[in-house]
Amino acid sequence: MSFPVVAIVGRPNVGKSTIFNRMTRTNRAITAPEPGVTRDRHVGSVEFEGSEFLIMDTGGWVPRSEELFDVAIREQVTFALEECDVILFVADAQTGLTDIDLEIAQMLKRSKHPVLLAINKADNFNIEAEIPEFYKLGLGDPHPLSAVQGYGFGDLLEKIRDALPETGNKTVERPRPLVAVLGRPNVGKSSLVNALLGEERHMVTDIAGTTRDSIDSVVRYYKQPLTLVDTAGLRRKTKVKEALEFYTTVRTQKALKECDVAVILVEAQEGLLSQDVKIIQEAVTYGKGIVLCLNKWDLVEKDERTAGLIAEEIDERLSNISFIEKLFISAKDKQRVHKVLEVAFRVYEERQKRISTGELNRFLEQLMERQPPPAVKGHDLRLSYITQADADPPTFILFSRWAKLIPENYQLFLERRIREQYGFQGVPIRLFFRGKKT
């Protein structure tokens, strides 16, 4: 499923972040509206009357430097024009119409996508009376609202919902698995994709994105098709560093929502940085398969023990996420690049795996005999039943009379035992505990 994207654009201090907060029901623009969206990002998910879309506060990366102001504004609007399905242009009712508003409006008129005009800070009747001057922008009816008071948001969300593209009739069925190549800027994502697409045994077909000029590349690996999600998004250039970081964030969130398997690149020489860990944690929260590729392996001074030592360091850093697959590659020299698709297929199959209820309960019975949970407050916490409720990602429900008392360390122990017995390498699994099954 491809999620529509709505961009909030406008000059600084018109209330873009407050609108973002109100729509995503958060207190700060840097606070995530749902699990998996990190706290230093201006990207959120909105659900309204059956419609779901991603919303972005593009002002989140505008630098404060005055000399970069014009460039940053243009980057912001260019981003919206190129990448988003609906543009929400915000002006300020209290300061009135400005020359910058007029300039931005002229740029937005080039868009093939709907542009909605919101006039924020219409906090009282006297201010709202000044709204008609915004018709001069030539963007249709201005919509007055107050982000602080919450006034006008129901009608605005209806307008956004009505403007969202109807992707159902346009969507091209993409071969599964859907594989996204993710990572920080300049870790070699484009080089890896180019290497994957350039392998002689691959047949490549480009499919235009349903709602924007992104490209999904269908690859055949030993006659098995898969889709590399949004490879065009890896090649975009920008003049402003903050814009590049924001753009990468947006692509990461979109790709994580759509993909089955996330191939996450890090630089082998640098190891895991905090931003790398956040992307991995987001993929886990979304329940995606994960292949961690340590790129530029050719630049690392190493012996026969180096890879093992680095893998141990990564497992220690990631703690309870040590189940992810790890590869040491050089995209530039195409070292072990063929393994990326091989492992991605394997992880995808693990993510689809189902274990029968009978098999699971035989496993659980033996486990309860050997290593039952410790008693808590005198209560016997033994688990009486287990079933796999879902795959994609694998989800298990376990029953105990005192389910709420099962300690976290025993829950982690159960996850490890399930993995030892059934695999699920590279895949997050979810355990839910319920009251005793009768």
C-alpha positions as CSV (number, residue, x, y, z in Angstrom):
1,M,0.0,0.0,0.0
2,S,1.3,3.4,-0.9
3,F,0.5,6.1,1.6
4,P,-0.4,9.6,0.3
5,V,1.8,12.4,1.5
6,V,0.6,15.9,2.7
7,A,3.2,18.6,3.1
8,I,2.7,21.7,5.3
9,V,4.5,24.6,3.7
10,G,4.8,28.3,4.5
11,R,7.1,30.9,5.8
12,P,8.5,30.6,9.4
13,N,6.3,31.5,12.4
14,V,2.9,30.9,10.7
15,G,2.2,28.0,13.0
16,K,3.1,25.0,10.8
17,S,4.4,22.9,13.7
18,T,1.3,23.7,15.8
19,I,-0.9,22.5,13.0
20,F,1.2,19.4,12.7
21,N,0.9,18.8,16.4
22,R,-2.9,19.3,16.3
23,M,-3.3,16.9,13.4
24,T,-1.1,14.2,14.8
25,R,-2.3,14.7,18.4
26,T,1.2,15.4,19.7
27,N,2.5,18.1,22.0
28,R,5.6,18.8,20.0
29,A,6.6,18.7,16.3
30,I,9.5,16.6,17.3
31,T,7.3,14.0,19.1
32,A,6.2,10.9,17.2
33,P,2.5,10.4,16.6
34,E,2.9,6.6,16.3
35,P,5.4,3.9,17.3
36,G,8.4,3.8,14.9
37,V,8.6,7.5,14.1
38,T,11.6,8.9,16.0
39,R,11.4,11.8,18.3
40,D,13.7,14.1,16.3
41,R,11.6,14.0,13.1
42,H,8.8,16.1,11.7
43,V,6.9,13.3,10.1
44,G,3.6,11.8,11.4
45,S,0.7,9.7,10.5
46,V,-2.9,10.9,10.4
47,E,-6.1,8.9,10.3
48,F,-9.4,10.6,9.5
49,E,-12.7,8.9,8.7
50,G,-11.1,5.9,7.1
51,S,-8.3,7.7,5.3
52,E,-4.7,7.5,6.4
53,F,-1.9,9.7,5.2
54,L,1.6,10.9,6.1
55,I,1.9,14.5,7.0
56,M,5.2,16.5,7.1
57,D,6.1,19.8,8.7
58,T,8.6,20.9,6.0
59,G,9.5,23.9,8.1
60,G,11.3,21.5,10.4
61,W,14.5,21.8,8.5
62,V,14.5,25.5,7.6
63,P,17.9,26.9,8.8
64,R,17.9,30.1,10.9
65,S,20.7,31.6,8.8
66,E,19.2,34.6,7.0
67,E,21.6,34.1,4.0
68,L,20.1,30.7,3.5
69,F,16.5,31.7,4.0
70,D,15.6,32.1,0.3
71,V,17.3,28.9,-0.6
72,A,15.6,27.0,2.2
73,I,12.1,28.3,1.3
74,R,12.7,27.2,-2.3
75,E,13.9,23.8,-1.2
76,Q,10.9,23.4,1.0
77,V,8.4,24.3,-1.8
78,T,10.3,22.3,-4.4
79,F,10.2,19.3,-2.1
80,A,6.4,19.7,-1.8
81,L,6.0,20.1,-5.5
82,E,8.0,17.0,-6.3
83,E,7.2,14.6,-3.6
84,C,3.8,15.2,-2.1
85,D,0.2,14.4,-3.1
86,V,-1.4,17.3,-1.4
87,I,0.1,20.6,-0.3
88,L,-1.2,22.6,2.7
89,F,0.0,26.2,2.3
90,V,-0.3,28.0,5.7
91,A,-0.4,31.8,6.0
92,D,-0.9,34.0,9.1
93,A,-4.1,35.9,9.7
94,Q,-2.5,38.2,12.3
95,T,0.3,39.4,10.2
96,G,-1.7,39.4,7.1
97,L,-0.6,38.8,3.5
98,T,3.1,39.2,2.9
99,D,5.4,39.4,-0.2
100,I,6.9,36.0,0.8
101,D,3.4,34.5,0.8
102,L,2.8,35.8,-2.7
103,E,6.2,34.4,-3.9
104,I,5.5,31.0,-2.4
105,A,2.0,31.0,-4.0
106,Q,3.5,31.7,-7.4
107,M,5.8,28.7,-7.0
108,L,2.9,26.5,-5.8
109,K,0.8,27.3,-8.8
110,R,3.2,25.1,-10.8
111,S,2.0,22.1,-8.9
112,K,0.0,19.4,-10.6
113,H,-1.2,18.4,-7.1
114,P,-4.0,20.0,-5.1
115,V,-3.0,23.0,-3.0
116,L,-5.1,23.9,0.0
117,L,-4.8,27.3,1.6
118,A,-5.1,27.5,5.4
119,I,-5.0,30.8,7.3
120,N,-3.8,30.1,10.8
121,K,-4.2,32.3,13.9
122,A,-7.8,33.3,13.1
123,D,-8.4,33.4,16.8
124,N,-11.3,35.9,16.9
125,F,-14.0,37.4,14.7
126,N,-12.0,40.7,14.0
127,I,-9.0,38.8,12.7
128,E,-11.2,36.4,10.6
129,A,-12.7,39.5,8.9
130,E,-9.3,40.0,7.3
131,I,-9.3,36.6,5.6
132,P,-10.6,37.8,2.2
133,E,-7.3,39.5,1.3
134,F,-5.8,36.0,1.0
135,Y,-7.8,35.5,-2.2
136,K,-5.1,37.5,-3.8
137,L,-2.9,34.4,-3.6
138,G,-5.0,32.8,-6.3
139,L,-5.1,29.5,-4.6
140,G,-8.9,29.2,-4.1
141,D,-10.9,29.7,-0.9
142,P,-8.8,30.4,2.2
143,H,-9.7,28.2,5.1
144,P,-9.5,30.0,8.5
145,L,-8.4,28.1,11.5
146,S,-6.8,28.4,14.9
147,A,-4.2,25.7,15.6
148,V,-4.0,26.8,19.3
149,Q,-7.7,26.6,19.9
150,G,-8.5,23.7,17.5
151,Y,-11.0,25.8,15.5
152,G,-11.5,24.8,11.9
153,F,-9.7,21.4,11.9
154,G,-12.6,19.2,11.2
155,D,-13.4,21.0,8.0
156,L,-9.7,21.2,7.0
157,L,-9.3,17.4,7.4
158,E,-12.4,16.9,5.3
159,K,-10.8,19.0,2.5
160,I,-7.5,17.1,2.8
161,R,-9.4,13.7,2.7
162,D,-11.3,14.8,-0.4
163,A,-8.1,16.0,-2.1
164,L,-6.1,12.7,-1.5
165,P,-5.4,10.7,-4.6
166,E,-7.5,7.7,-5.3
167,T,-4.7,5.2,-5.6
168,G,-6.8,2.1,-5.7
169,N,-7.4,2.2,-9.5
170,K,-3.9,3.3,-10.3
171,T,-1.9,1.0,-8.2
172,V,0.3,-1.5,-10.1
173,E,0.6,-4.9,-8.4
174,R,4.2,-5.1,-7.3
175,P,5.9,-8.5,-6.9
176,R,6.6,-9.4,-3.2
177,P,8.8,-9.1,-1.3
178,L,9.0,-5.3,-1.3
179,V,12.5,-4.4,-0.3
180,A,13.6,-0.9,0.8
181,V,17.2,0.2,0.9
182,L,17.6,2.6,3.9
183,G,20.2,4.4,5.8
184,R,21.8,7.8,6.6
185,P,22.8,10.1,3.8
186,N,26.0,9.1,2.0
187,V,26.3,5.5,3.3
188,G,26.1,4.1,-0.2
189,K,22.4,3.4,-0.8
190,S,22.5,4.5,-4.4
191,S,25.7,2.5,-5.0
192,L,24.0,-0.6,-3.6
193,V,20.8,-0.2,-5.6
194,N,22.9,0.4,-8.8
195,A,24.9,-2.7,-8.0
196,L,21.8,-4.8,-7.5
197,L,20.2,-3.6,-10.7
198,G,23.4,-4.1,-12.6
199,E,23.9,-7.8,-11.9
200,E,23.8,-9.8,-15.1
201,R,21.3,-12.4,-13.8
202,H,18.7,-9.7,-13.0
203,M,16.0,-8.5,-15.3
204,V,14.9,-5.0,-14.4
205,T,11.6,-3.2,-15.0
206,D,10.8,0.3,-13.8
207,I,7.3,1.0,-12.6
208,A,6.2,4.6,-12.2
209,G,4.9,5.4,-8.7
210,T,1.2,5.7,-8.4
211,T,1.1,9.2,-7.0
212,R,4.4,10.8,-7.6
213,D,7.6,10.5,-9.7
214,S,9.1,7.7,-7.7
215,I,10.4,4.5,-9.3
216,D,10.0,1.0,-8.1
217,S,12.4,-1.4,-9.7
218,V,11.3,-5.0,-10.2
219,V,14.2,-7.4,-10.1
220,R,14.4,-11.1,-10.9
221,Y,16.9,-13.0,-8.8
222,Y,17.3,-16.5,-10.1
223,K,13.8,-16.3,-11.6
224,Q,12.3,-15.0,-8.4
225,P,10.9,-11.4,-8.6
226,L,11.1,-8.8,-5.9
227,T,10.5,-5.0,-5.8
228,L,13.1,-2.5,-4.8
229,V,10.9,0.2,-3.3
230,D,11.3,3.8,-4.6
231,T,14.8,3.6,-6.0
232,A,14.4,7.1,-7.6
233,G,14.2,8.6,-4.1
234,L,17.8,7.6,-3.4
235,R,19.2,9.9,-6.1
236,R,17.7,13.3,-5.3
237,K,20.2,16.2,-4.7
238,T,19.6,19.2,-2.6
239,K,21.5,22.4,-1.8
240,V,20.7,22.6,1.9
241,K,22.1,20.0,4.4
242,E,19.0,20.3,6.6
243,A,16.8,19.6,3.5
244,L,18.8,16.4,2.7
245,E,18.3,15.1,6.3
246,F,14.6,15.9,6.2
247,Y,14.2,14.3,2.8
248,T,15.9,11.2,4.0
249,T,13.6,11.0,7.0
250,V,10.5,11.3,4.8
251,R,11.8,8.6,2.4
252,T,12.6,6.3,5.4
253,Q,9.2,6.6,6.9
254,K,7.4,6.0,3.6
255,A,9.5,3.0,2.7
256,L,9.2,1.5,6.1
257,K,5.4,1.7,5.9
258,E,5.4,0.0,2.5
259,C,8.2,-2.6,2.6
260,D,8.4,-6.2,3.7
261,V,12.1,-6.2,4.3
262,A,14.3,-3.2,5.2
263,V,17.9,-3.4,4.0
264,I,19.7,-0.9,6.3
265,L,23.1,0.3,5.3
266,V,25.8,1.5,7.7
267,E,29.4,2.4,7.2
268,A,31.6,-0.5,8.3
269,Q,34.4,1.9,9.4
270,E,32.1,4.0,11.6
271,G,30.0,1.2,13.1
272,L,26.5,1.9,14.4
273,L,25.7,5.5,15.0
274,S,22.7,6.7,16.9
275,Q,20.8,7.5,13.7
276,D,21.4,4.0,12.4
277,V,20.1,2.5,15.6
278,K,16.9,4.7,15.3
279,I,16.2,3.4,11.8
280,I,16.7,-0.2,13.0
281,Q,14.4,0.4,16.0
282,E,11.8,1.9,13.7
283,A,11.9,-1.1,11.4
284,V,11.4,-3.4,14.5
285,T,8.5,-1.3,15.6
286,Y,6.9,-1.6,12.2
287,G,7.5,-5.3,12.3
288,K,9.6,-5.4,9.2
289,G,12.3,-7.9,8.2
290,I,15.8,-6.5,8.7
291,V,19.0,-7.0,6.8
292,L,21.9,-4.9,8.2
293,C,24.6,-4.3,5.6
294,L,27.9,-3.0,6.7
295,N,29.0,-1.2,3.6
296,K,32.5,-0.1,2.4
297,W,34.0,-3.3,3.9
298,D,36.8,-3.0,1.4
299,L,38.1,0.1,3.4
300,V,38.3,-1.8,6.7
301,E,41.7,-3.1,7.9
302,K,40.8,-6.6,8.9
303,D,41.8,-10.2,9.6
304,E,39.8,-13.4,9.9
305,R,38.4,-12.4,13.3
306,T,37.3,-8.8,12.4
307,A,33.8,-9.6,11.1
308,G,32.9,-11.8,14.1
309,L,34.1,-9.1,16.5
310,I,32.1,-6.4,14.8
311,A,29.0,-8.6,14.7
312,E,29.4,-9.2,18.5
313,E,29.7,-5.4,19.1
314,I,26.6,-4.8,17.1
315,D,24.6,-7.5,19.0
316,E,25.8,-5.9,22.3
317,R,24.8,-2.4,21.1
318,L,21.4,-3.6,19.9
319,S,20.7,-5.7,22.9
320,N,17.3,-7.4,22.3
321,I,17.4,-6.8,18.5
322,S,20.3,-9.1,17.9
323,F,18.1,-11.4,15.7
324,I,18.8,-9.2,12.6
325,E,20.7,-10.6,9.7
326,K,24.2,-9.0,9.1
327,L,26.2,-8.8,5.9
328,F,29.6,-7.3,5.2
329,I,29.6,-5.8,1.7
330,S,31.2,-3.3,-0.6
331,A,28.6,-1.9,-3.0
332,K,31.2,0.0,-4.9
333,D,33.3,-3.2,-5.6
334,K,30.2,-5.4,-5.7
335,Q,31.7,-7.6,-2.9
336,R,29.0,-10.0,-1.6
337,V,26.3,-7.8,-3.1
338,H,24.5,-10.9,-4.5
339,K,24.0,-12.0,-0.9
340,V,21.8,-9.0,-0.2
341,L,18.9,-10.3,-2.3
342,E,19.5,-13.9,-1.2
343,V,19.2,-12.9,2.5
344,A,16.3,-10.6,1.8
345,F,14.3,-13.4,0.3
346,R,15.1,-15.7,3.2
347,V,14.0,-13.0,5.7
348,Y,10.8,-12.5,3.8
349,E,10.0,-16.2,4.0
350,E,10.7,-16.2,7.7
351,R,8.3,-13.2,8.1
352,Q,5.6,-15.2,6.4
353,K,6.2,-18.4,8.5
354,R,3.3,-20.0,10.4
355,I,3.6,-22.6,13.1
356,S,0.6,-24.9,13.8
357,T,-1.2,-24.5,17.1
358,G,-0.6,-28.2,17.9
359,E,3.2,-27.9,17.4
360,L,3.3,-24.7,19.4
361,N,1.5,-26.2,22.4
362,R,3.7,-29.3,22.4
363,F,6.7,-26.9,22.6
364,L,5.0,-24.9,25.3
365,E,4.2,-27.9,27.4
366,Q,7.8,-29.1,27.4
367,L,9.0,-25.6,28.2
368,M,6.7,-25.3,31.2
369,E,7.9,-28.6,32.5
370,R,11.6,-27.5,32.3
371,Q,11.6,-23.7,32.7
372,P,8.3,-22.3,33.9
373,P,8.0,-18.6,34.8
374,P,8.9,-17.8,38.4
375,A,6.0,-17.3,40.9
376,V,5.1,-13.7,41.5
377,K,3.3,-12.7,44.7
378,G,2.6,-16.3,45.3
379,H,0.8,-16.7,42.0
380,D,1.6,-19.6,39.5
381,L,2.3,-17.9,36.2
382,R,2.5,-21.0,34.1
383,L,1.4,-20.5,30.5
384,S,-1.4,-22.9,29.5
385,Y,-1.9,-22.2,25.8
386,I,-0.2,-20.6,22.8
387,T,-1.4,-19.8,19.2
388,Q,0.0,-17.9,16.3
389,A,-2.5,-15.2,15.6
390,D,-0.8,-13.7,12.5
391,A,2.2,-13.7,10.3
392,D,3.8,-10.7,8.6
393,P,5.0,-10.1,11.2
394,P,4.8,-13.3,13.3
395,T,2.4,-12.7,16.2
396,F,1.8,-15.0,19.1
397,I,-0.9,-15.0,21.8
398,L,0.0,-16.8,25.1
399,F,-2.5,-17.5,27.9
400,S,-2.0,-17.5,31.6
401,R,-4.3,-17.0,34.6
402,W,-1.9,-14.3,35.8
403,A,-0.8,-12.9,32.4
404,K,-0.3,-9.4,33.6
405,L,2.3,-10.5,36.1
406,I,4.6,-12.2,33.7
407,P,7.9,-10.3,34.1
408,E,9.6,-8.7,31.1
409,N,12.8,-10.8,31.4
410,Y,10.7,-14.0,31.1
411,Q,8.9,-12.6,28.1
412,L,12.3,-12.0,26.5
413,F,13.3,-15.6,27.5
414,L,10.2,-16.9,25.7
415,E,11.1,-15.0,22.6
416,R,14.6,-16.4,22.6
417,R,13.2,-20.0,23.0
418,I,10.7,-19.5,20.2
419,R,13.5,-18.3,17.9
420,E,15.8,-21.2,18.9
421,Q,13.0,-23.7,18.1
422,Y,11.5,-22.1,15.0
423,G,13.9,-19.6,13.5
424,F,12.4,-16.3,12.5
425,Q,16.0,-15.0,11.9
426,G,15.9,-11.3,10.8
427,V,12.3,-10.8,11.8
428,P,10.7,-9.2,14.8
429,I,8.1,-11.4,16.5
430,R,5.4,-10.1,18.8
431,L,4.1,-11.8,22.0
432,F,0.8,-10.9,23.6
433,F,-0.3,-12.3,26.9
434,R,-4.0,-12.9,27.8
435,G,-6.0,-14.2,30.7
436,K,-6.2,-18.0,31.0
437,K,-7.9,-19.7,28.1
438,T,-10.9,-21.8,29.1
